[in-house]
Amino acid sequence: MEQSERRDELKRILFLRKYDTINNLAKELSVSTRTIRRDLVSLSLSEAIYTVPGDIREAFMYWKTLIPIIKDLMKRKLRF
């Protein structure tokens, strides 16, 4: 699968599921987690994709206007 095809598939998966772990995405697309991270960084420059750091890294797709709200909610969640 070419890079552009993989990134299109990654966008489609996140659009349908709204979120998933980087490990799951890597297994499903048969690539390394590092490749998924690079793709997510690239896509986040033009798409409403946000990743959450932590032991289990997750990738989310949101409307860009919601990202500040989501970030605030995640901060609150991580404090508990």
DSSP file with accessible surface (Angstrom, degrees, kcal/mol):
  #  RESIDUE AA STRUCTURE BP1 BP2  ACC     N-H-->O    O-->H-N    N-H-->O    O-->H-N    TCO  KAPPA ALPHA  PHI   PSI    X-CA   Y-CA   Z-CA
    1    1 A M              0   0  142      0, 0.0     2,-0.0     0, 0.0    28,-0.0   0.000 360.0 360.0 360.0 130.9    0.0    0.0    0.0
    2    2 A E     >  -     0   0  133      1,-0.1     4,-2.7     4,-0.0     5,-0.2  -0.312 360.0-108.6 -71.9 159.8    1.4    3.4   -1.0
    3    3 A Q  H  > S+     0   0  104      1,-0.2     4,-2.6     2,-0.2     5,-0.2   0.909 118.9  48.4 -56.9 -46.3    1.8    6.2    1.6
    4    4 A S  H  > S+     0   0   76      1,-0.2     4,-2.2     2,-0.2    -1,-0.2   0.900 112.7  48.5 -65.5 -38.2   -1.1    8.3    0.2
    5    5 A E  H  > S+     0   0  105      2,-0.2     4,-2.3     1,-0.2    -1,-0.2   0.905 111.7  50.1 -65.2 -42.3   -3.4    5.2    0.1
    6    6 A R  H  X S+     0   0   31     -4,-2.7     4,-2.7     2,-0.2    -2,-0.2   0.920 111.2  48.3 -62.7 -43.6   -2.4    4.3    3.7
    7    7 A R  H  X S+     0   0   44     -4,-2.6     4,-2.5     2,-0.2    -2,-0.2   0.894 110.6  51.0 -67.7 -36.1   -3.1    7.9    4.9
    8    8 A D  H  X S+     0   0   93     -4,-2.2     4,-2.3    -5,-0.2    -1,-0.2   0.919 112.1  47.4 -63.8 -41.9   -6.5    7.9    3.1
    9    9 A E  H  X S+     0   0   52     -4,-2.3     4,-2.9     2,-0.2    -2,-0.2   0.902 109.9  53.2 -65.5 -39.6   -7.4    4.6    4.8
   10   10 A L  H  X S+     0   0    0     -4,-2.7     4,-2.5     1,-0.2     5,-0.2   0.931 110.0  47.6 -61.3 -44.6   -6.2    6.0    8.2
   11   11 A K  H  X S+     0   0   53     -4,-2.5     4,-2.5     2,-0.2    -2,-0.2   0.916 112.1  50.2 -61.8 -42.9   -8.5    9.0    7.8
   12   12 A R  H  X S+     0   0  119     -4,-2.3     4,-2.4     2,-0.2     5,-0.2   0.937 111.0  48.5 -62.9 -44.6  -11.4    6.8    6.8
   13   13 A I  H  X S+     0   0    2     -4,-2.9     4,-2.8     1,-0.2     5,-0.3   0.941 114.4  44.9 -61.2 -48.0  -10.9    4.5    9.8
   14   14 A L  H  X S+     0   0    0     -4,-2.5     4,-2.2     1,-0.2    47,-0.3   0.862 111.1  54.0 -68.1 -33.1  -10.6    7.4   12.2
   15   15 A F  H  < S+     0   0  113     -4,-2.5    -1,-0.2    -5,-0.2    -2,-0.2   0.931 115.1  40.2 -64.8 -41.7  -13.6    9.1   10.6
   16   16 A L  H  < S+     0   0  108     -4,-2.4    -2,-0.2    -5,-0.2    -1,-0.2   0.909 127.7  30.7 -73.2 -42.9  -15.8    6.0   11.1
   17   17 A R  H  < S-     0   0  101     -4,-2.8     2,-0.5    -5,-0.2    -2,-0.2   0.653  88.3-144.2 -90.2 -22.8  -14.5    5.0   14.6
   18   18 A K  S  < S+     0   0  105     -4,-2.2    43,-1.9    -5,-0.3     2,-0.3   0.010  76.5  16.7  77.7 -29.9  -13.8    8.5   15.9
   19   19 A Y  E     +A   60   0A 129     -2,-0.5     2,-0.3    41,-0.2    41,-0.2  -0.982  60.7 163.8-161.7 158.8  -10.7    7.1   17.8
   20   20 A D  E     -A   59   0A  18     39,-1.8    39,-3.3    -2,-0.3     2,-0.2  -0.954  40.4 -92.7-166.5 164.1   -8.4    4.1   18.0
   21   21 A T  E  >  -A   58   0A  22     -2,-0.3     4,-2.3    37,-0.3    37,-0.3  -0.546  29.2-124.5 -83.6 153.9   -5.1    3.1   19.5
   22   22 A I  H  > S+     0   0    5     35,-2.0     4,-2.6     1,-0.2     5,-0.2   0.890 112.1  56.0 -63.3 -38.0   -1.9    3.5   17.4
   23   23 A N  H  > S+     0   0   87     34,-0.4     4,-2.2     1,-0.2    -1,-0.2   0.921 108.6  46.3 -60.5 -45.0   -1.1   -0.2   18.1
   24   24 A N  H  > S+     0   0   77      2,-0.2     4,-2.6     1,-0.2    -1,-0.2   0.907 112.5  50.1 -64.0 -42.7   -4.5   -1.3   16.6
   25   25 A L  H  X S+     0   0    0     -4,-2.3     4,-2.3     1,-0.2    -2,-0.2   0.911 110.3  50.5 -62.7 -41.1   -4.1    1.0   13.6
   26   26 A A  H  X>S+     0   0    5     -4,-2.6     5,-2.2     2,-0.2     4,-0.6   0.921 112.2  46.6 -63.9 -43.7   -0.6   -0.3   12.9
   27   27 A K  H ><5S+     0   0  161     -4,-2.2     3,-0.7     1,-0.2    -2,-0.2   0.927 113.1  49.1 -63.5 -44.9   -1.8   -3.9   13.1
   28   28 A E  H 3<5S+     0   0   84     -4,-2.6    -2,-0.2     1,-0.2    -1,-0.2   0.873 117.7  39.2 -64.6 -37.3   -4.7   -3.2   10.8
   29   29 A L  H 3<5S-     0   0   17     -4,-2.3    -1,-0.2    -5,-0.2    -2,-0.2   0.393 108.3-124.1 -94.4   2.6   -2.7   -1.4    8.2
   30   30 A S  T <<5S+     0   0  109     -3,-0.7     2,-0.3    -4,-0.6    -3,-0.2   0.895  71.8 111.3  57.0  46.5    0.3   -3.9    8.5
   31   31 A V  S   <S-     0   0   42     -5,-2.2    -1,-0.2    -6,-0.1    -2,-0.1  -0.861  72.4 -84.2-136.1 173.6    2.9   -1.2    9.3
   32   32 A S     >  -     0   0   60     -2,-0.3     4,-1.8     1,-0.1     5,-0.1  -0.356  34.3-116.4 -77.4 161.1    4.9   -0.2   12.4
   33   33 A T  H  > S+     0   0   43      1,-0.2     4,-2.6     2,-0.2     5,-0.2   0.849 117.4  59.4 -64.5 -32.2    3.6    2.1   15.1
   34   34 A R  H  > S+     0   0  131      2,-0.2     4,-2.4     1,-0.2    -1,-0.2   0.902 103.3  50.9 -62.7 -39.6    6.3    4.6   14.1
   35   35 A T  H  > S+     0   0   22      2,-0.2     4,-2.6     1,-0.2    -1,-0.2   0.929 110.1  49.5 -62.8 -43.5    4.8    4.7   10.6
   36   36 A I  H  X S+     0   0    0     -4,-1.8     4,-2.8     2,-0.2    -2,-0.2   0.928 110.0  51.0 -62.6 -43.5    1.4    5.4   12.0
   37   37 A R  H  X S+     0   0   73     -4,-2.6     4,-2.4     2,-0.2    -1,-0.2   0.921 111.0  48.2 -60.3 -43.8    2.8    8.1   14.3
   38   38 A R  H  X S+     0   0  122     -4,-2.4     4,-2.4     1,-0.2    -1,-0.2   0.923 112.4  49.2 -62.7 -42.4    4.5    9.8   11.3
   39   39 A D  H  X S+     0   0    1     -4,-2.6     4,-3.0     1,-0.2    -2,-0.2   0.910 110.7  50.2 -62.9 -41.8    1.3    9.6    9.3
   40   40 A L  H  X S+     0   0    3     -4,-2.8     4,-2.5     2,-0.2    -1,-0.2   0.901 109.6  50.5 -65.5 -39.0   -0.7   11.1   12.1
   41   41 A V  H  X S+     0   0   93     -4,-2.4     4,-0.7    -5,-0.2    -2,-0.2   0.946 113.8  45.5 -62.7 -45.9    1.7   14.0   12.5
   42   42 A S  H >< S+     0   0   42     -4,-2.4     3,-1.0     1,-0.2     4,-0.4   0.932 115.3  46.0 -63.0 -46.2    1.5   14.6    8.7
   43   43 A L  H >X S+     0   0   11     -4,-3.0     4,-2.7     1,-0.2     3,-1.5   0.837 101.9  65.7 -67.1 -32.5   -2.3   14.3    8.6
   44   44 A S  H 3< S+     0   0   50     -4,-2.5    -1,-0.2     1,-0.3    -2,-0.2   0.707  90.8  66.1 -66.6 -16.3   -2.8   16.5   11.7
   45   45 A L  T << S+     0   0  141     -3,-1.0    -1,-0.3    -4,-0.7    -2,-0.2   0.770 122.1  14.9 -73.4 -24.0   -1.4   19.5    9.8
   46   46 A S  T <4 S+     0   0   76     -3,-1.5     2,-0.3    -4,-0.4    -2,-0.2   0.509 122.3  58.6-126.4 -10.8   -4.4   19.4    7.4
   47   47 A E  S  < S-     0   0   62     -4,-2.7     2,-2.0    -5,-0.1    16,-0.0  -0.792  87.9-102.8-120.9 165.0   -7.0   17.3    9.2
   48   48 A A  S    S+     0   0   14     -2,-0.3    14,-3.0    -3,-0.0     2,-0.4  -0.462  70.1 138.4 -85.5  66.3   -8.8   17.3   12.5
   49   49 A I  E     +B   61   0A   8     -2,-2.0     2,-0.4    12,-0.2    12,-0.2  -0.944  26.9 179.6-117.8 135.5   -6.7   14.6   14.0
   50   50 A Y  E     -B   60   0A  49     10,-2.7    10,-3.2    -2,-0.4     2,-0.4  -0.995  12.0-153.4-136.0 135.7   -5.4   14.7   17.6
   51   51 A T  E     -B   59   0A  59     -2,-0.4     8,-0.2     8,-0.2     6,-0.1  -0.882   8.8-142.6-112.1 148.7   -3.3   12.2   19.5
   52   52 A V  E     -B   58   0A  12      6,-2.3     6,-1.1    -2,-0.4     2,-0.1  -0.932  19.1-135.8-108.8 121.0   -3.3   11.7   23.2
   53   53 A P        +     0   0   87      0, 0.0     2,-0.3     0, 0.0     3,-0.1  -0.396  53.0  91.0 -72.9 155.6    0.1   10.9   24.7
   54   54 A G  S    S-     0   0   40      1,-0.1     3,-0.3    -2,-0.1    -2,-0.0  -0.910  89.8 -55.2 150.7-174.7    0.4    8.2   27.3
   55   55 A D  S    S+     0   0  173     -2,-0.3     2,-0.7     1,-0.3    -1,-0.1   0.906 133.1  37.9 -62.4 -42.9    1.1    4.5   27.8
   56   56 A I  S    S-     0   0  119     -3,-0.1     2,-0.3   -34,-0.0    -1,-0.3  -0.885  90.0-152.6-110.2  97.8   -1.7    3.7   25.4
   57   57 A R        -     0   0  107     -2,-0.7   -35,-2.0    -3,-0.3   -34,-0.4  -0.542  12.9-166.7 -75.0 133.8   -1.5    6.3   22.7
   58   58 A E  E     -AB  21  52A  48     -6,-1.1    -6,-2.3    -2,-0.3     2,-0.4  -0.907  12.3-146.0-120.5 149.8   -4.8    7.0   21.0
   59   59 A A  E     -AB  20  51A   0    -39,-3.3   -39,-1.8    -2,-0.4     2,-0.3  -0.939  18.8-170.8-114.1 134.8   -5.6    8.9   17.8
   60   60 A F  E     -AB  19  50A  17    -10,-3.2   -10,-2.7    -2,-0.4     2,-0.5  -0.920  15.7-149.1-123.6 151.6   -8.8   10.8   17.6
   61   61 A M  E     + B   0  49A  23    -43,-1.9     2,-0.3    -2,-0.3   -12,-0.2  -0.985  31.6 155.7-121.3 122.2  -10.5   12.6   14.7
   62   62 A Y        -     0   0   58    -14,-3.0     2,-0.2    -2,-0.5     5,-0.1  -0.941  51.5 -87.4-136.2 162.1  -12.6   15.7   15.6
   63   63 A W    >>  -     0   0  189     -2,-0.3     3,-1.9     1,-0.1     4,-0.6  -0.503  45.2-120.6 -65.9 138.1  -13.8   18.8   13.9
   64   64 A K  G >4 S+     0   0  107      1,-0.3     3,-0.9     2,-0.2    -1,-0.1   0.825 110.3  61.9 -56.7 -31.9  -11.0   21.4   14.3
   65   65 A T  G 34 S+     0   0  120      1,-0.2     4,-0.4     2,-0.1    -1,-0.3   0.758 102.9  51.5 -68.0 -20.4  -13.3   23.8   16.2
   66   66 A L  G <> S+     0   0   70     -3,-1.9     4,-2.9     1,-0.2    -1,-0.2   0.617  83.7  90.0 -89.6 -13.3  -13.7   21.2   19.0
   67   67 A I  H <X S+     0   0   30     -3,-0.9     4,-3.0    -4,-0.6     5,-0.2   0.910  86.3  49.1 -55.9 -47.0  -10.0   20.5   19.5
   68   68 A P  H  > S+     0   0   89      0, 0.0     4,-2.0     0, 0.0    -1,-0.2   0.921 114.1  47.5 -60.1 -36.4   -9.5   23.2   22.2
   69   69 A I  H  > S+     0   0   95     -4,-0.4     4,-2.4     2,-0.2    -2,-0.2   0.932 112.8  48.3 -67.4 -44.5  -12.6   21.9   24.1
   70   70 A I  H  X S+     0   0   27     -4,-2.9     4,-2.8     1,-0.2     5,-0.2   0.921 109.5  52.6 -62.6 -44.5  -11.4   18.3   23.8
   71   71 A K  H  X S+     0   0   92     -4,-3.0     4,-2.2    -5,-0.2    -1,-0.2   0.918 110.0  48.9 -58.6 -42.6   -7.9   19.2   25.0
   72   72 A D  H  X S+     0   0   64     -4,-2.0     4,-2.1    -5,-0.2    -1,-0.2   0.926 111.6  48.9 -63.9 -43.1   -9.4   20.9   28.0
   73   73 A L  H  X S+     0   0   90     -4,-2.4     4,-2.4     1,-0.2    -2,-0.2   0.899 110.1  51.6 -63.8 -39.0  -11.6   17.9   28.8
   74   74 A M  H  X S+     0   0   26     -4,-2.8     4,-2.6     1,-0.2    -1,-0.2   0.903 107.9  52.3 -66.7 -38.8   -8.6   15.5   28.4
   75   75 A K  H  X S+     0   0  124     -4,-2.2     4,-1.0    -5,-0.2    -1,-0.2   0.927 111.2  47.1 -60.6 -45.1   -6.6   17.6   30.9
   76   76 A R  H  X S+     0   0  130     -4,-2.1     4,-0.6     1,-0.2     3,-0.5   0.909 112.2  50.1 -63.2 -42.2   -9.4   17.4   33.4
   77   77 A K  H >< S+     0   0  135     -4,-2.4     3,-1.0     1,-0.2    -2,-0.2   0.904 107.7  53.4 -63.4 -40.5   -9.7   13.7   32.9
   78   78 A L  H 3< S+     0   0  120     -4,-2.6    -1,-0.2     1,-0.2    -2,-0.2   0.711  99.5  64.0 -70.3 -18.6   -6.0   13.1   33.4
   79   79 A R  H 3<        0   0  188     -4,-1.0    -1,-0.2    -3,-0.5    -2,-0.2   0.731 360.0 360.0 -75.7 -23.4   -6.0   15.0   36.7
   80   80 A F    <<        0   0  211     -3,-1.0    -3,-0.0    -4,-0.6    -4,-0.0  -0.283 360.0 360.0 -79.6 360.0   -8.3   12.4   38.3
